[in-house]
Amino acid sequence: MEDGGKPDDAAVPPVGNEAIGNLAELGEGQVLLPAFVERREKGLFVDAVAAAASGDGFRQFVERVFAAGLRFSGLYYAGFLDLLYGLSEPPQAAPIQLAADIVPFPPARKTLYRTVKIAPDRKSAEYVFEPVEIEIEEMALVFGPPGEDGSSEVVGHELRKRYEPTKLDFDEFVAAMWEKEVRFGIDASRVREVIQTRQNARMVFAEALPARSGRNASIEERTDALHRDNAPKILPDGRMDLRQFKNRFPQIVAGARLLQKIPRALGKPGRDVTGALLEPELPQDFDLTPLAGVGTAIEQGADGEFIVAARDGFLNIDSQTNQISVTEKIVSREGVSMKTTGDVALTGDEFEEHGEVQERRVVEGKHMTFFADVYGNVVSHGGRVVLKATIAGAQVTSPGGSIVVEGRASRAVLDARGGEVHAEYAEGCTIVASRVTVAQAINCDILGEQVEIGVSEGSAVAGKLVKIGESAARRETETIVSLLVPDMTRHEHDVGELEEACRQLETLIAAQDGKLAEMLADPGFKQYLALAATIAKGGAKLSAQHEANWRNAQARFAPQVREWQATQQAREQARKKLAALTAELAALAERKQHAGDGIGCVIEAVRGDTLVRRLSFQPDQAITGGTQAQELAAHLREFGVSGDRLFWGMEGGFAWSYAAPESGPDGAAEAGGDAQA
């Protein structure tokens, strides 16, 4: 539906058009202009706001025009429809141009417009365009028989009819279609084109404006704790289904908005080709109150209706009642599996799981306690992880936190780098932590700064301080203890480089001191420096003659002054750098002195094949973190060279402590201890 353009000034008829009358002298076939229609030089303009306020006033005005046998000339069709049916909401504030004028619609012209075919659903109308002829009536003279002289006298008059080709007019077409009940949706540009080109065409020239559907009331999440990709759905009966939420245990603070009800939005009615309303379907609605469970409340305000948390706690969604609640503690009894929860990411600090954690499932949180068996992976963000039952084929990580296994650990990875691991029974496990305590370790790989084991069978243990109550082999696999001792090679290399740099700086400073002394050996330059210092402090006032002499002296000694200042500056920079290197050397010496603090090993009873050896580590890197942990773990089960072996036997006991080393020519460290076999 397009408009054919506004009328131009040339289309405006004279002001004295007899189709528009006045209240005092309203003749037949004339109409009055309502108050909201103004006739200007460029045509008829309508105050859309006033027309809308008049209710059906504009429509009644249009009907009076057409009923009086009149029509609009130079019609602005888009504005015409807007004024009739209120297509612009709100109405335009500026006057809308309606037409150039109102003119008669002669009956002879009306007959040119044939009937239309309106679809049964009144959503379209069809018209057959074809060439047309207009009937023209003329009064002709009637002559009698010719006389003797051959002339004929006029004996009367008669009315004669003839037909001439003509073409349709769009403005007339609109008026004619109005009488044929087509009052909306004419494709103005297409109709104008067909009329102008005088085409033979059967075409749908008017179409309805479909009603625009509204929007059902819905729910939107208002907290990051909920998975936005799994927002609650509204069922066909208006109820809400929350079962698709994946994260069942998010943490919520009091006052946090959880869900917002988005009110339903009514649709916009359309129009069929007769101008009748096409009403949209009524959108669905629901009540938010039944969905607010324990620990939540309904909040209503200017910005909408919300379910909010009434207290701090954890979000719980009941799939049976479709209620959302906020509870103080997370307690799960359903376990973690693909059927129940999938992987679980917890935002709260405390979590208890009484069900089994199945294979390949991941539970992520902080402080977590598992009362049933764990076969999946547990990730703690520096919190406390307690496993009351069995953990098998799984991995538990808690950097900087703690891991406690009260049951049995089998083929598991317990990783608490920077934290602690406590286990009652571990078999075939990999354990990494700053502090490791295991009551019984069988065929385990253990790396920590401090390691304490009650019974070790066939395990590989590495640490700075290792205490073992009883050591033995397990099925021909010996227990290997690697005592981590600092590797001072890099330290000595750094010390050597720093000392050489210090020597070079001391030589440079001495050379600069000598250069300054040599410059002061010049009496004239020395006197100039003293005088310059006195003048700078204001201790001497110069006369005009002395001022001139002083400028001459400044020019003469300028090169020496620049050299003097540059040498002093270079010497000062060298001294500062020397001081920094000296402090760094002192820090390295302090670090070396304490590099071996706390390093030692005690095995109270050796009951089977046991090897104790030294294994070097870099003291400036973390033992249980970064690449060094990987390097150390790769060498846990190596026997090492004979010079590093401190004990290798099948019985007895062992005690050894690291002594602060004195560097020899090769930088090797000396250590001492004792063993009993």
Long-range contacts (C-beta under 8 A, 24 or more apart in sequence): 1-81, 1-185, 1-186, 1-187, 1-188, 1-207, 1-209, 2-78, 2-187, 2-188, 2-189, 2-190, 3-76, 3-77, 3-78, 3-79, 3-188, 3-189, 4-75, 4-77, 4-170, 4-188, 4-189, 4-192, 5-76, 6-74, 6-76, 6-97, 7-42, 7-43, 7-73, 7-74, 7-75, 7-76, 7-97, 7-99, 7-100, 8-74, 9-41, 9-42, 11-43, 11-73, 11-74, 11-100, 12-41, 12-42, 12-43, 12-74, 12-100, 12-101, 13-73, 13-100, 13-101, 13-103, 15-39, 17-101, 17-102, 17-103, 19-68, 19-70, 19-101, 19-102, 19-103, 19-104, 20-101, 20-102, 29-68, 29-69, 29-70, 29-104, 30-68, 31-61, 31-64, 31-65, 31-68, 31-70, 31-102, 33-61, 34-58, 34-61, 37-61, 37-98, 38-95, 39-101, 42-97, 42-100, 43-74, 43-97, 43-98, 43-99, 43-100, 43-101, 44-72, 44-97, 44-98, 44-99, 44-100, 44-101, 44-102, 45-95, 45-96, 45-97, 45-98, 46-79, 46-83, 46-95, 46-96, 46-98, 47-95, 48-82, 48-83, 48-88, 48-91, 48-92, 48-93, 48-95, 48-96, 49-90, 49-91, 49-92, 49-93, 51-83, 51-91, 52-86, 52-91, 58-83, 58-84, 59-84, 62-178, 65-102, 66-105, 66-175, 66-178, 66-179, 69-104, 69-105, 69-107, 70-102, 70-103, 70-104, 70-105, 70-175, 71-102, 71-103, 71-104, 71-105, 71-171, 71-172, 71-174, 71-175, 72-98, 72-99, 72-100, 72-101, 72-102, 72-103, 72-171, 72-174, 72-175, 73-99, 73-100, 73-101, 73-102, 73-103, 73-171, 74-99, 74-100, 74-101, 74-171, 75-99, 75-170, 75-171, 75-174, 77-170, 77-174, 77-186, 77-188, 78-188, 80-174, 81-184, 84-183, 84-184, 84-275, 85-184, 85-271, 85-275, 99-171, 105-172, 105-175, 108-134, 108-135, 109-134, 109-169, 109-172, 110-172, 110-176, 110-179, 111-135, 112-166, 112-168, 112-172, 113-168, 113-172, 113-173, 113-176, 113-177, 113-180, 115-180, 116-177, 116-180, 116-182, 118-181, 118-182, 118-273, 118-274, 119-273, 121-272, 122-208, 122-272, 122-273, 122-274, 122-276, 123-207, 123-208, 123-272, 123-273, 124-204, 124-206, 124-207, 124-208, 124-273, 125-177, 125-182, 125-185, 125-204, 125-205, 125-206, 125-207, 125-273, 126-202, 126-203, 126-204, 126-205, 127-202, 127-203, 127-205, 128-201, 128-202, 129-168, 129-194, 129-195, 129-199, 129-200, 129-201, 129-202, 129-203, 130-200, 131-165, 131-198, 131-200, 132-165, 132-166, 132-167, 132-168, 133-163, 133-164, 133-165, 133-166, 134-163, 134-164, 134-166, 135-161, 135-162, 135-163, 136-161, 136-162, 136-163, 136-164, 137-161, 138-162, 167-195, 167-196, 167-198, 168-195, 169-195, 170-195, 177-206, 181-274, 182-206, 182-273, 182-274, 183-273, 183-274, 183-275, 184-208, 184-209, 184-271, 184-272, 184-273, 184-274, 184-275, 185-209, 185-271, 185-272, 185-273, 206-273, 207-273, 208-270, 208-271, 208-272, 208-273, 208-278, 209-270, 209-271, 209-278, 210-270, 210-278, 211-267, 211-268, 211-269, 211-270, 211-278, 211-279, 211-280, 212-267, 212-268, 212-270, 212-280, 213-267, 213-280, 213-281, 213-283, 214-264, 214-265, 214-266, 214-267, 214-280, 214-281, 214-282, 214-283, 215-262, 215-264, 215-265, 215-283, 216-264, 216-283, 216-284, 216-285, 217-261, 217-262, 217-263, 217-264, 217-283, 217-284, 217-285, 217-286, 218-261, 218-262, 219-259, 219-260, 219-261, 219-262, 220-259, 220-260, 220-262, 221-258, 221-259, 221-260, 222-257, 222-258, 222-259, 222-260, 222-306, 223-250, 223-252, 223-256, 223-257, 223-258, 225-250, 225-251, 225-252, 225-256, 225-258, 225-315, 225-347, 226-250, 226-258, 226-259, 226-315, 232-259, 234-284, 234-286, 236-284, 238-284, 238-285, 238-286, 239-286, 239-322, 240-286, 240-291, 240-322, 241-322, 242-291, 242-317, 242-318, 242-319, 242-322, 242-324, 243-317, 243-319, 245-317, 246-341, 246-342, 247-315, 247-344, 247-345, 248-315, 248-316, 248-317, 248-332, 248-341, 248-344, 249-314, 249-315, 249-316, 249-330, 249-332, 249-344, 249-346, 249-347, 249-348, 249-351, 250-314, 250-315, 250-346, 250-347, 250-348, 251-313, 251-314, 251-315, 251-346, 251-347, 251-348, 251-349, 252-309, 252-312, 252-313, 252-314, 252-315, 252-326, 253-309, 253-312, 254-309, 254-310, 254-311, 254-312, 255-308, 255-309, 256-308, 256-309, 257-299, 257-306, 257-307, 257-308, 258-296, 258-306, 258-307, 258-308, 258-309, 258-315, 258-324, 258-326, 259-288, 259-291, 259-306, 259-307, 259-324, 260-304, 260-305, 260-306, 260-307, 261-286, 261-288, 261-304, 261-305, 261-306, 262-304, 263-304, 263-305, 290-322, 290-323, 291-322, 291-323, 291-324, 292-323, 292-324, 293-318, 293-321, 293-323, 293-324, 293-325, 294-325, 294-326, 294-327, 295-325, 295-326, 295-327, 296-324, 296-325, 296-326, 314-348, 335-372, 336-361, 336-363, 336-376, 337-361, 349-383, 357-394, 359-393, 359-394, 366-401, 382-419, 403-433, 417-622, 417-624, 417-625, 417-629, 418-622, 418-624, 418-625, 421-448, 430-633, 432-624, 432-629, 432-633, 433-624, 434-623, 434-624, 436-463, 442-474, 443-474, 443-477, 445-633, 445-636, 445-637, 447-623, 447-624, 447-629, 447-632, 447-633, 447-636, 448-623, 448-624, 449-484, 449-623, 449-624, 450-598, 457-608, 460-636, 460-637, 461-636, 462-615, 462-632, 462-633, 462-636, 463-623, 464-598, 464-599, 464-623, 465-598, 465-599, 465-600, 465-601, 466-600, 466-601, 466-602, 467-601, 467-602, 468-602, 468-603, 468-604, 469-604, 469-605, 470-604, 470-605, 470-606, 470-607, 471-603, 471-605, 471-606, 471-607, 471-608, 471-610, 472-606, 472-607, 472-608, 472-609, 472-610, 473-608, 473-609, 473-610, 473-650, 474-608, 478-608, 478-609, 478-610, 478-611, 479-608, 479-609, 479-610, 479-611, 480-610, 480-611, 480-613, 480-636, 480-637, 480-638, 480-639, 481-601, 481-603, 481-610, 481-611, 481-612, 481-613, 482-613, 482-614, 482-615, 482-632, 482-635, 482-636, 482-640, 483-599, 483-600, 483-601, 483-612, 483-613, 483-614, 483-615, 483-646, 483-656, 483-658, 484-599, 484-615, 484-616, 484-617, 484-623, 484-632, 485-596, 485-599, 485-614, 485-615, 485-616, 485-617, 485-658, 485-669, 485-671, 486-595, 486-596, 486-599, 486-616, 486-617, 486-618, 486-619, 486-669, 487-616, 487-617, 487-618, 487-619, 488-592, 488-595, 488-619, 488-661, 488-663, 488-667, 488-669, 489-667, 490-618, 490-620, 491-588, 491-591, 491-592, 491-595, 491-619, 492-663, 492-667, 494-588, 495-585, 495-588, 495-589, 498-581, 498-584, 498-585, 498-588, 499-585, 501-581, 502-578, 502-581, 502-582, 502-585, 505-574, 505-577, 505-578, 505-581, 506-578, 508-570, 508-574, 509-571, 509-574, 509-575, 509-578, 512-567, 512-570, 512-571, 512-574, 513-571, 515-567, 516-564, 516-567, 516-568, 516-571, 519-560, 519-563, 519-564, 519-567, 522-560, 524-557, 525-557, 525-560, 528-553, 528-557, 529-564, 591-619, 591-620, 593-660, 595-619, 595-660, 596-658, 596-659, 596-660, 596-661, 596-669, 599-657, 599-658, 600-655, 600-656, 600-657, 600-658, 600-673, 601-646, 601-654, 601-655, 601-656, 601-657, 601-673, 602-654, 602-655, 602-656, 603-647, 603-653, 603-654, 603-655, 604-653, 605-653, 606-649, 606-650, 606-651, 606-652, 606-653, 606-654, 606-677, 607-650, 607-651, 608-650, 609-649, 609-650, 610-647, 610-648, 610-649, 610-650, 610-654, 611-639, 611-645, 611-647, 611-648, 612-645, 612-646, 612-647, 612-648, 612-654, 612-656, 612-675, 613-639, 613-640, 613-644, 613-645, 613-646, 614-640, 614-644, 614-646, 614-671, 615-640, 615-644, 646-673, 646-675, 647-675, 647-677, 649-675, 649-677, 651-677, 652-676, 652-677
